[in-house]
């Protein structure tokens, strides 16, 4: 039996692994220093020696894409790891105890979900100041909401099952019941959500960088590269095309993997 029925999942895994390897091995595989300026070859089209061409500063686009993978993928993973931890913690507490704790947390979640996430992220970064650290803070401050709501719903469903009730009646503490009996039975759903969220975070980070609210000027960020390319989109479309393609491939890859994991873990699909 194959691990995944959906063949697109394997393509997604291959793409993700390739980009992660590029990010890790960037100093060794990048053709040039991504910060190197070569005005003599400004906007040079793809060709021998620079297969993706050069940007408005004459920097090698391939090198900047490789280093840009470090920023996008790292931010995606860090934001989702922190958001999932906070969301799982609050979701467990809210769903398990209910009452005024559940009411308070869920009203906060409803308030945050009532506003477009990207607009709130723009507002937060504008207040904190443009930087990679502040992008992580802003996206994390909003990212935990989806995890908390998901986990809370799962906990409400699971906590009334026989094995949880048996653990309670045996005198086990609430923390032990939540960690050992409830969490393991909802973790697969959280993993699927996390996979989709990584794709969303990468898009949000690229959007913020495109608007000048992400990485500092000159940093090889895919969103910033897109923003630079819009100035010369008619004369040198390759400047925007390749970073846009990188974002598209990574986001699609994480969505493919998310679809495969959802089919794998969700018993209702009957496709495992």
C-alpha positions as CSV (number, residue, x, y, z in Angstrom):
1,X,0.0,0.0,0.0
2,X,1.4,3.4,-1.0
3,X,1.7,6.0,1.7
4,X,-0.4,8.5,-0.3
5,X,-3.0,7.8,-2.9
6,X,-2.8,11.3,-4.4
7,X,0.3,11.4,-6.7
8,X,0.4,15.2,-6.5
9,X,1.5,14.8,-2.8
10,X,4.7,13.2,-3.9
11,X,5.4,16.0,-6.3
12,X,4.8,18.5,-3.5
13,X,7.2,16.7,-1.2
14,X,9.9,16.7,-3.9
15,X,9.5,20.4,-4.5
16,X,9.5,21.2,-0.7
17,X,12.6,19.1,-0.2
18,X,14.4,20.7,-3.1
19,X,13.7,24.2,-1.8
20,X,14.7,23.3,1.7
21,X,18.0,21.9,0.4
22,X,18.6,25.0,-1.6
23,X,18.0,27.1,1.6
24,X,20.4,25.0,3.6
25,X,23.1,24.7,1.0
26,X,22.7,28.3,-0.3
27,X,26.4,29.4,0.4
28,X,27.7,26.4,-1.6
29,X,25.3,26.3,-4.5
30,X,24.5,29.9,-5.2
31,X,26.5,31.0,-8.4
32,X,27.3,34.4,-6.9
33,X,27.0,36.6,-3.8
34,X,23.3,37.6,-3.8
35,X,24.3,41.1,-2.7
36,X,26.8,41.7,-5.4
37,X,26.0,44.6,-7.7
38,X,27.0,44.6,-11.3
39,X,25.6,47.6,-13.1
40,X,27.3,46.7,-16.3
41,X,25.0,43.7,-16.7
42,X,21.9,45.5,-15.3
43,X,18.7,43.7,-16.4
44,X,20.6,41.2,-18.5
45,X,18.2,38.5,-19.8
46,X,18.6,34.8,-19.0
47,X,21.6,33.4,-20.7
48,X,25.0,31.7,-20.3
49,X,26.5,32.3,-16.9
50,X,23.2,33.6,-15.4
51,X,20.4,31.2,-16.3
52,X,17.7,33.4,-14.8
53,X,19.2,36.7,-15.8
54,X,20.0,39.7,-13.6
55,X,17.9,42.3,-11.8
56,X,17.9,46.1,-11.7
57,X,21.2,46.2,-9.8
58,X,22.8,43.5,-12.0
59,X,22.6,40.9,-9.2
60,X,22.2,37.3,-10.2
61,X,18.5,36.4,-9.8
62,X,19.2,32.7,-9.3
63,X,21.5,33.4,-6.3
64,X,18.9,35.8,-4.8
65,X,16.2,33.2,-5.3
66,X,18.2,30.5,-3.5
67,X,18.9,32.8,-0.5
68,X,15.3,34.1,-0.6
69,X,14.2,30.5,0.1
70,X,15.9,30.8,3.4
71,X,13.8,33.8,4.4
72,X,10.4,32.5,3.1
73,X,10.6,28.9,4.3
74,X,12.2,29.9,7.7
75,X,9.5,32.4,8.4
76,X,6.8,30.0,7.3
77,X,8.1,27.2,9.6
78,X,8.8,29.5,12.6
79,X,5.5,31.3,12.4
80,X,3.5,28.0,12.1
81,X,5.5,26.3,14.9
82,X,4.9,29.2,17.4
83,X,1.3,29.7,16.2
84,X,0.4,26.0,16.5
85,X,1.9,25.8,20.0
86,X,-0.1,28.8,21.3
87,X,-3.2,27.7,19.4
88,X,-3.0,24.1,20.7
89,X,-2.5,25.3,24.3
90,X,-5.4,27.8,24.2
91,X,-7.6,25.4,22.2
92,X,-7.1,22.6,24.7
93,X,-7.9,24.9,27.7
94,X,-10.9,26.4,26.0
95,X,-12.4,23.1,24.8
96,X,-11.6,21.1,27.9
97,X,-12.8,23.5,30.6
98,X,-15.5,25.4,28.7
99,X,-17.4,28.0,30.7
100,X,-16.2,31.6,30.9
101,X,-12.7,30.6,29.7
102,X,-14.1,29.2,26.5
103,X,-16.4,32.2,26.1
104,X,-13.6,34.7,26.5
105,X,-11.1,33.0,24.2
106,X,-13.6,32.3,21.5
107,X,-14.8,35.9,21.5
108,X,-11.2,37.0,21.1
109,X,-10.9,34.5,18.2
110,X,-14.1,35.8,16.6
111,X,-12.9,39.4,16.8
112,X,-9.6,38.6,15.1
113,X,-11.3,36.5,12.4
114,X,-13.7,39.4,11.7
115,X,-10.9,41.4,10.1
116,X,-8.8,40.5,7.0
117,X,-5.7,38.8,8.3
118,X,-3.3,40.5,5.9
119,X,-4.6,44.0,6.7
120,X,-4.1,43.4,10.4
121,X,-0.6,42.1,9.7
122,X,0.1,45.3,7.6
123,X,-1.1,47.4,10.5
124,X,1.0,45.6,13.1
125,X,4.2,45.7,11.0
126,X,3.5,49.4,10.3
127,X,3.4,50.0,14.0
128,X,6.3,47.8,14.9
129,X,8.5,48.8,12.0
130,X,9.5,46.8,8.9
131,X,11.8,43.9,9.7
132,X,11.8,40.1,9.4
133,X,11.4,39.8,13.2
134,X,8.4,42.0,13.2
135,X,6.9,40.1,10.3
136,X,7.2,36.9,12.4
137,X,5.6,38.7,15.4
138,X,2.7,40.0,13.3
139,X,2.0,36.8,11.5
140,X,2.2,34.8,14.7
141,X,-0.1,37.2,16.6
142,X,-2.7,36.3,14.0
143,X,-1.8,32.7,13.1
144,X,-2.7,31.1,16.4
145,X,-6.4,31.8,15.9
146,X,-7.1,29.1,13.3
147,X,-5.3,26.5,15.4
148,X,-7.1,27.5,18.6
149,X,-10.5,27.3,16.9
150,X,-9.7,24.0,15.3
151,X,-8.3,22.4,18.4
152,X,-11.2,23.6,20.6
153,X,-13.7,21.9,18.3
154,X,-11.7,18.7,18.3
155,X,-11.4,18.7,22.0
156,X,-15.1,19.2,22.6
157,X,-15.7,16.1,20.3
158,X,-13.0,13.9,21.9
159,X,-13.4,14.7,25.6
160,X,-16.7,12.8,25.9
161,X,-15.3,9.6,24.5
162,X,-15.0,6.5,26.7
163,X,-11.2,6.4,27.1
164,X,-11.1,10.1,28.2
165,X,-13.9,9.6,30.7
166,X,-12.1,6.5,32.0
167,X,-8.9,8.5,32.4
168,X,-10.8,11.1,34.4
169,X,-12.5,8.6,36.7
170,X,-9.2,6.9,37.4
171,X,-8.0,10.1,39.0
172,X,-5.6,11.4,36.4
173,X,-4.9,15.1,36.4
174,X,-6.4,17.4,33.8
175,X,-3.0,18.1,32.3
176,X,-2.3,14.4,32.0
177,X,-5.7,13.7,30.4
178,X,-5.2,16.5,27.9
179,X,-1.6,15.7,27.0
180,X,-1.8,11.9,27.0
181,X,-5.4,11.1,26.0
182,X,-6.8,14.0,24.0
183,X,-3.8,15.6,22.2
184,X,-2.6,12.4,20.5
185,X,-6.0,11.9,19.0
186,X,-6.2,15.4,17.4
187,X,-2.6,15.9,16.4
188,X,-3.1,14.6,12.9
189,X,-5.7,17.3,12.2
190,X,-3.3,19.9,13.5
191,X,-0.6,18.7,11.2
192,X,-2.8,19.0,8.2
193,X,-3.8,22.6,9.3
194,X,-0.1,23.5,9.9
195,X,0.8,22.4,6.3
196,X,-1.8,24.6,4.8
197,X,-0.9,27.5,7.1
198,X,2.8,27.4,6.0
199,X,1.6,28.1,2.5
200,X,-0.5,31.0,3.7
201,X,2.4,32.4,5.8
202,X,4.7,32.4,2.8
203,X,2.1,34.3,0.8
204,X,1.6,36.8,3.6
205,X,5.4,37.3,4.1
206,X,5.8,37.8,0.3
207,X,3.0,40.3,0.3
208,X,4.4,42.3,3.2
209,X,7.9,42.3,1.5
210,X,6.3,43.4,-1.7
211,X,4.8,46.4,0.1
212,X,8.1,47.2,1.7
213,X,7.0,46.0,5.1
214,X,9.1,42.9,5.3
215,X,12.8,42.3,4.8
216,X,15.1,45.4,4.8
217,X,15.8,46.8,1.3
218,X,18.4,44.8,-0.6
219,X,17.6,41.6,1.2
220,X,17.0,38.7,-1.2
221,X,13.3,38.2,-0.4
222,X,10.9,36.8,-3.0
223,X,8.3,39.5,-2.3
224,X,10.9,42.3,-2.5
225,X,12.2,40.8,-5.7
226,X,8.7,40.9,-7.2
227,X,8.3,44.5,-6.1
228,X,11.6,45.5,-7.8
229,X,10.6,43.7,-10.9
230,X,7.3,45.6,-11.3
231,X,9.2,48.7,-12.2
232,X,10.6,47.0,-15.3
233,X,7.9,44.4,-16.0
234,X,7.7,45.4,-19.7
235,X,11.4,45.7,-20.4
236,X,12.6,42.8,-18.3
237,X,9.8,40.5,-17.3
238,X,12.2,37.8,-16.1
239,X,13.0,40.0,-13.0
240,X,9.4,39.4,-11.7
241,X,8.7,36.0,-13.4
242,X,11.2,33.9,-11.5
243,X,10.5,35.0,-7.9
244,X,6.8,34.8,-8.7
245,X,7.3,31.2,-10.0
246,X,9.2,30.3,-6.8
247,X,6.3,31.5,-4.6
248,X,3.8,29.7,-6.8
249,X,5.7,26.4,-6.7
250,X,6.3,26.4,-2.9
251,X,2.7,27.4,-2.1
252,X,1.3,24.7,-4.5
253,X,3.7,22.1,-3.0
254,X,2.6,22.7,0.6
255,X,-1.1,22.6,-0.6
256,X,-0.5,19.3,-2.4
257,X,1.1,17.8,0.7
258,X,-1.7,19.2,2.9
259,X,-4.3,17.5,0.6
260,X,-2.4,14.2,0.8
261,X,-2.1,14.4,4.6
262,X,-5.8,15.2,5.0
263,X,-6.7,12.2,2.9
264,X,-4.3,10.1,4.9
265,X,-5.5,11.1,8.3
266,X,-9.2,11.7,7.9
267,X,-11.0,8.4,8.3
268,X,-14.2,9.9,6.8
269,X,-12.6,10.1,3.4
270,X,-12.1,6.3,3.3
271,X,-9.1,6.7,1.1
272,X,-6.3,5.5,3.3
